[in-house]
Amino acid sequence: MVIVYDPCQRELPPLLPLLEGADPARTMAWRHGEAISAERFLADVRAVSASLPSAAAVVNLCEDRYAFLVAFCAVALRGQINLLPSSRAPQAVDEVMRAHPGCYALGEQKLDPPPPGYRQLPSLEATPPVTADAAWPSLPADQVVAIGYTSGSTGAPSANPKTWGSFRASNAGNLARLQATVGDRFELVATVPPQHMYGMEMSVLLPLLGNVGVHTGRPFFPGDVAAALAAVPVPRVLVTTPVHLRALIESGIDLPAIAAMVSATAPLPVELAGAAERRFGAPLLEVFGSTETCVFASRRPTVDEDWSLYDGVSLHPQPDGTAVEAPQLRAPVTLADIVSLSDGGRRFRLCGRHADMLEIAGKRASLADLTRRLLAIPGVRDGVVFQHDDGDALGVHRIAALVVAPGLDEHAILDTLRRAIDPLFLPRPLKRVEALPRNETGKLPRAALLELLQTRG
């Protein structure tokens, strides 16, 4: 890889290792029952990197987590940028590719139809030759290795560049939190895709930058999750979402012994957290962050409502949200979350989101709290309260709700809600549906909610 630096730059940026630790024999991935060493992984990375075409950026569509890991590192070693759309849906991929003229797409599967310029990875089944004297690869700290796109749950997806230095800085907090819970070495099973920033942090960066091995599948159904956990040694950590946790509990399945669970992407009701801990006999950690900031805090919901900040992170409440300062950020990033600080600013409690706060006739409520109360109704399996696009003459937007509740009708749900919230904030319309339009990580893109609300039937 040839890197050209600005000749006016006084100092070259520091080089940071692609893999942490110098042990070539350490297991960093489990694939098809086989332990894959760091040495084998780097041989695959070098082989793929040499086969890539010249371009500035690549849409990484690999679904197998090992293929994604290899492609991610191969792309970075070529000095190219991994583009990470919010989903692998053709429309989302096309939007990202249009924003980066000249890019191509890369994946391990044969796609029909393929995106423009699609290239399929060579087979990773055969063991490539290992160069005994090959140097441990490094990347400049300021090299942009990925651009992550938000899910669109609050509007249009936005692009968020990530340097190798910033990824390493954010990973330090996650690694320290998990090691404090389960010990230095552990194995991961993740139900979330690697393209999502949560999946990137928990199932890509951790095995690259910690003494961690990752199962390379992406189990979806409860039986698949149990099989994936059984395929890796103890101690095991399950990285998942509230939606998957609820499905695992309701399935009644027995999981192999796990040391901890991690949840993100959507609010985690404390009742669900408690049920998961009782059912699977392990602590459940919830992490807090965003595509813009990466994870910067965590908590155990069954023990504490407050979040604990990672080392080096500070929050600064603003009128429209909260400014976040963190080691992985070059400048503060303001999120829409409203917080109250405690413990000298090292802990915080969420009070809602600026965009979620509603004020009608002098009374205030939050969409998150309204959704929580909807989900608390017996018989409601899933639901969401959100604002409709159209407003009245005073600019007040209607409140709508979609709910999955077999056996209940809309009137019964509204009657129960009326006893729990101010009638001014009752969602109208409230529509029963068979399922919410959740994406791969359980989030609810706003455009999909509005489309489903307007669908007849």
C-alpha positions in Angstrom: 0.0 0.0 0.0 1.3 3.4 -0.9 0.3 6.3 1.2 1.0 9.9 0.1 1.3 12.5 2.8 1.1 16.3 2.6 4.8 17.4 2.3 3.9 20.5 4.4 2.9 18.2 7.3 5.5 18.4 10.0 5.0 15.0 11.5 3.7 11.8 9.9 0.6 10.3 11.7 1.4 7.4 14.0 1.0 3.9 12.7 -1.3 1.7 14.7 -1.4 -2.2 14.5 -4.3 -3.8 12.5 -4.3 -6.6 15.1 -3.6 -6.1 18.8 -1.1 -8.5 20.3 1.7 -10.2 18.6 0.7 -13.9 19.1 0.1 -15.3 15.6 -1.6 -18.4 17.1 -4.4 -16.6 19.0 -7.8 -17.7 17.9 -9.7 -14.6 16.7 -12.6 -16.4 14.9 -14.7 -19.6 14.9 -16.0 -20.6 11.5 -17.7 -23.9 10.6 -16.4 -25.4 13.8 -12.8 -24.4 13.0 -10.6 -22.1 15.1 -9.0 -19.5 12.9 -5.7 -18.0 14.1 -4.5 -14.5 13.7 -1.8 -15.8 11.3 -4.3 -17.5 9.1 -6.6 -14.5 9.1 -3.7 -12.1 8.0 -2.9 -14.5 5.2 -6.5 -14.3 4.0 -6.4 -10.5 4.3 -3.2 -10.1 2.3 -4.5 -12.4 -0.4 -7.8 -10.6 -0.8 -6.2 -7.1 -0.6 -3.9 -8.0 -3.5 -7.0 -8.9 -5.6 -9.0 -5.7 -5.1 -9.3 -3.1 -7.9 -8.3 0.5 -7.6 -11.0 2.7 -6.1 -11.5 5.1 -3.3 -14.3 3.3 -1.5 -16.0 -0.1 -1.3 -19.5 -1.1 -0.2 -18.8 -4.0 2.2 -21.8 -6.3 1.8 -20.3 -9.5 3.4 -22.8 -11.3 5.5 -20.6 -14.0 6.9 -18.7 -12.3 9.7 -15.3 -13.8 8.8 -15.7 -12.7 5.2 -16.6 -9.2 6.5 -13.6 -9.2 8.8 -11.3 -10.2 6.0 -12.8 -7.8 3.5 -12.8 -4.9 6.0 -9.1 -5.3 6.7 -8.2 -6.0 3.1 -9.9 -2.8 2.0 -8.3 -0.8 4.7 -4.8 -2.1 3.8 -5.4 -1.0 0.2 -6.0 2.5 1.5 -9.7 2.3 0.6 -12.8 3.1 2.7 -15.4 0.5 3.8 -18.9 2.0 3.1 -21.4 0.6 5.5 -25.0 1.2 4.5 -27.7 1.0 7.1 -28.9 -2.3 5.5 -28.2 -4.5 2.5 -31.5 -3.6 0.9 -30.9 -2.6 -2.8 -32.3 0.9 -2.3 -30.0 1.6 0.7 -27.0 0.3 -1.2 -27.8 2.3 -4.3 -28.1 5.5 -2.3 -24.6 5.0 -0.8 -23.0 4.1 -4.1 -24.5 7.2 -5.8 -22.9 9.3 -3.0 -19.5 7.8 -3.8 -19.0 7.8 -7.6 -16.5 5.2 -8.8 -16.9 2.9 -5.8 -17.6 -0.8 -6.1 -19.4 -3.4 -4.0 -17.8 -6.5 -2.4 -19.4 -9.6 -0.9 -18.9 -13.3 -0.4 -22.2 -14.4 -2.0 -23.5 -14.4 -5.6 -26.1 -11.7 -5.8 -29.0 -11.6 -8.3 -29.2 -8.9 -9.4 -25.8 -7.6 -8.2 -25.1 -3.9 -7.4 -23.1 -2.0 -10.0 -19.5 -3.1 -10.1 -20.1 -6.0 -7.7 -17.1 -8.3 -7.0 -17.4 -11.6 -5.2 -14.7 -12.5 -2.7 -12.5 -15.4 -3.6 -13.2 -18.6 -1.5 -11.8 -18.4 2.0 -12.1 -22.1 2.6 -8.5 -23.0 1.4 -5.7 -22.0 3.6 -3.5 -19.4 1.8 0.3 -19.6 2.1 1.6 -17.9 5.2 4.6 -15.6 4.8 6.8 -16.3 7.8 8.7 -13.0 7.8 5.7 -10.8 6.9 5.5 -7.8 9.1 2.4 -7.3 11.4 0.4 -4.8 9.4 -0.4 -1.3 10.6 -2.5 1.7 9.5 -2.1 5.4 9.9 -4.1 6.6 12.9 -5.9 9.3 10.8 -6.8 7.0 7.9 -10.5 6.8 7.3 -11.3 3.1 7.2 -15.1 3.2 7.3 -18.1 5.5 6.7 -21.1 4.3 8.7 -24.6 5.4 7.8 -27.3 5.9 10.3 -30.5 3.8 10.2 -32.9 6.5 9.3 -35.0 5.9 12.4 -35.1 9.7 12.9 -34.9 10.9 9.3 -32.6 10.5 6.3 -29.5 8.3 6.8 -26.3 10.4 7.4 -22.7 9.6 6.7 -20.2 9.3 9.6 -16.5 8.8 8.7 -14.4 6.7 11.2 -10.6 6.7 11.3 -8.5 3.7 12.5 -7.4 5.8 15.5 -11.0 6.7 16.5 -12.1 3.0 16.2 -9.2 1.9 18.5 -10.1 4.6 21.0 -13.8 3.7 21.1 -13.0 0.0 21.3 -10.9 0.5 24.5 -14.0 1.4 26.5 -16.0 -1.6 25.3 -13.1 -4.0 25.9 -12.5 -2.7 29.4 -16.2 -2.9 30.3 -16.5 -6.5 29.1 -13.2 -7.7 30.6 -14.4 -6.3 34.0 -17.4 -8.5 33.7 -16.2 -11.8 32.2 -12.3 -11.7 32.3 -9.5 -11.1 29.8 -10.4 -13.8 27.2 -13.9 -14.5 26.0 -15.8 -15.6 22.9 -18.6 -13.6 21.2 -21.8 -14.6 19.4 -23.6 -11.7 17.7 -27.1 -11.6 16.2 -26.5 -8.1 14.7 -24.9 -7.5 11.3 -21.3 -6.2 11.1 -22.4 -3.3 8.9 -24.3 -1.7 11.8 -22.0 0.4 14.0 -23.0 -1.6 17.1 -22.2 -4.8 15.2 -19.0 -3.3 14.0 -17.9 -2.3 17.5 -18.9 -5.5 19.2 -18.1 -8.2 16.6 -15.4 -6.8 14.4 -13.3 -4.4 16.5 -13.2 -6.6 19.6 -11.7 -9.6 17.9 -9.3 -7.4 16.0 -8.2 -5.3 19.0 -8.7 -7.6 22.0 -8.1 -11.2 23.2 -11.4 -12.1 21.8 -12.7 -14.8 19.4 -16.0 -14.3 17.4 -18.4 -16.8 16.0 -18.6 -15.8 12.3 -22.2 -16.6 11.7 -25.2 -14.4 12.3 -27.7 -16.6 14.0 -31.3 -15.3 13.8 -33.7 -18.0 15.2 -33.5 -19.1 18.8 -32.2 -22.5 17.8 -29.5 -21.0 15.7 -28.4 -18.8 18.6 -28.1 -21.8 20.9 -26.1 -23.8 18.2 -23.7 -20.8 17.7 -23.1 -20.5 21.4 -22.5 -24.2 21.7 -19.8 -23.9 18.9 -17.5 -21.7 20.9 -15.7 -22.3 24.3 -16.5 -20.6 27.6 -16.7 -17.8 28.7 -19.3 -16.8 26.1 -20.8 -13.3 25.5 -24.1 -12.9 23.6 -24.3 -9.6 21.7 -27.9 -9.0 20.7 -30.9 -6.6 20.7 -34.1 -6.3 22.8 -36.1 -7.8 19.9 -33.9 -10.9 19.9 -33.9 -11.1 23.7 -37.7 -11.2 23.8 -37.8 -13.9 21.1 -35.3 -16.0 23.0 -37.3 -15.8 26.2 -40.6 -16.5 24.6 -39.2 -19.5 22.7 -38.5 -21.3 25.9 -35.2 -22.5 24.5 -32.3 -23.5 26.8 -29.0 -21.8 25.9 -25.5 -23.0 26.7 -23.9 -21.3 29.7 -23.2 -17.6 28.9 -21.1 -15.2 31.0 -22.8 -12.0 29.9 -25.3 -10.5 27.5 -25.0 -7.2 25.7 -27.9 -5.2 24.3 -28.3 -2.0 22.2 -30.1 -0.5 19.2 -33.4 0.1 21.1 -34.5 1.0 24.6 -34.4 -2.1 26.9 -37.3 -2.3 29.3 -36.1 -3.2 32.8 -38.7 -6.0 32.9 -37.2 -7.6 29.8 -33.7 -7.3 31.2 -34.8 -9.0 34.5 -36.5 -11.8 32.6 -33.4 -12.4 30.4 -31.1 -12.5 33.4 -33.4 -15.0 35.3 -33.9 -17.1 32.2 -30.2 -17.4 31.1 -28.4 -16.9 34.4 -26.1 -14.1 33.2 -25.8 -10.3 33.7 -27.2 -8.2 31.0 -25.3 -5.1 30.0 -26.8 -2.3 28.0 -24.5 0.0 26.0 -25.2 3.6 24.9 -23.9 5.3 21.8 -24.7 6.2 18.3 -23.3 5.9 14.8 -22.0 9.4 15.2 -20.2 8.8 18.5 -19.7 5.0 18.9 -20.5 3.6 22.4 -19.4 5.8 25.3 -21.4 4.5 28.3 -23.0 1.3 29.7 -25.2 0.1 32.6 -26.8 -3.0 34.0 -30.5 -2.1 33.9 -31.6 -4.5 36.6 -29.2 -2.8 39.0 -29.0 0.8 38.1 -31.1 3.3 36.0 -28.1 5.5 35.6 -25.5 5.1 32.9 -21.7 5.1 33.6 -19.4 7.0 31.2 -16.3 5.3 29.8 -12.9 6.8 30.7 -12.2 10.1 29.0 -15.8 10.8 28.2 -17.7 13.9 29.4 -21.2 15.2 28.7 -22.4 18.8 28.4 -26.1 19.4 28.5 -27.4 21.8 25.8 -30.8 23.4 25.1 -31.3 21.0 22.2 -29.6 17.9 23.5 -26.2 16.8 24.9 -22.7 17.5 23.6 -20.4 14.4 23.9 -16.7 14.7 24.3 -14.8 11.3 23.9 -11.4 10.0 23.0 -12.7 8.8 19.7 -14.1 12.2 18.7 -12.0 15.0 17.2 -14.7 17.5 18.2 -17.8 17.3 20.5 -20.9 15.8 18.9 -24.3 16.9 20.0 -26.9 14.2 20.3 -30.7 14.8 20.7 -30.8 13.0 24.1 -31.7 15.1 27.2 -29.8 13.9 30.3 -29.3 14.8 33.9 -25.8 14.3 35.3 -24.8 12.9 38.7 -21.7 11.6 40.5 -19.6 14.6 39.5 -20.6 14.2 35.8 -19.4 10.6 35.6 -23.0 9.2 35.4 -26.2 10.3 33.8 -29.9 9.5 33.5 -31.8 9.7 30.2 -34.7 12.2 30.3 -35.8 11.7 26.7 -34.8 13.0 23.3 -35.2 16.6 22.2 -37.0 15.3 19.0 -39.2 13.1 21.2 -40.4 15.8 23.5 -44.0 16.8 23.0 -45.8 19.9 24.3 -49.5 20.3 23.8 -51.6 23.0 25.6 -48.7 23.5 28.1 -48.4 19.9 28.9 -45.3 17.8 28.1 -44.6 14.1 27.3 -42.0 12.1 25.5 -42.6 9.6 22.7 -40.3 7.2 24.4 -42.4 7.2 27.6 -45.6 6.9 25.6 -44.1 3.9 23.8 -43.1 2.4 27.1 -46.6 2.7 28.5 -48.0 1.1 25.3 -45.7 -1.9 25.6 -46.7 -2.3 29.3 -50.3 -3.2 28.3 -50.9 -6.9 28.8 -51.3 -8.6 25.4 -49.2 -6.0 23.5 -46.2 -7.8 22.0 -44.7 -4.9 20.2 -45.5 -1.3 19.5 -44.3 2.2 18.9 -45.7 5.8 19.3 -44.4 8.4 16.9 -45.4 11.7 15.3 -47.2 11.9 12.1 -45.7 14.1 9.3 -48.7 16.4 8.9 -49.4 19.2 11.5 -52.5 21.3 12.3 -52.8 25.1 11.8 -50.7 25.7 14.9 -47.9 23.3 13.7 -48.8 20.6 16.2 -48.2 17.2 14.7 -50.6 14.3 15.3 -49.4 11.4 17.5 -49.8 8.0 15.9 -49.1 4.4 17.0 -48.6 1.0 15.5 -49.1 -2.0 17.7 -48.8 -5.8 17.5 -51.5 -7.2 19.8 -53.3 -10.3 18.7 -56.5 -10.7 20.7 -56.9 -7.0 21.5 -58.7 -4.4 19.4 -57.8 -0.7 19.0 -60.5 0.5 21.4 -59.4 -1.8 24.2 -55.8 -0.6 23.8 -56.8 3.1 23.8 -59.0 2.6 26.9 -56.1 1.1 28.8 -53.8 3.9 27.6 -56.3 6.5 28.6 -55.8 5.4 32.3 -52.0 5.7 32.0 -51.5 9.0 30.1 -53.0 12.4 29.6 -55.8 12.2 27.0 -54.0 15.0 25.0 -51.3 12.5 24.1 -53.5 9.5 23.1 -52.2 8.3 19.7 -54.8 8.8 16.9 -54.7 6.9 14.7 -53.7 3.8 16.6 -53.4 0.9 14.1 -53.0 -2.8 14.8 -50.5 -4.6 12.5 -49.1 -8.1 12.2 -45.5 -6.9 12.7 -43.5 -3.7 12.9 -41.2 -2.9 10.0 -38.0 -3.4 12.1 -34.7 -3.5 10.2 -31.8 -6.0 10.8 -31.0 -4.5 14.2 -34.5 -4.0 15.4 -34.7 -0.3 14.6 -37.8 1.3 13.1 -37.0 3.6 10.1 -39.4 6.5 10.1 -40.2 6.2 6.4 -41.3 2.5 6.9 -43.5 3.5 9.9 -45.3 6.2 7.9 -45.8 3.8 4.9 -47.3 1.1 7.2 -49.5 3.6 8.9 -51.0 4.7 5.5 -51.4 1.1 4.3 -55.0 -0.1 4.2 -56.0 -3.2 6.1 
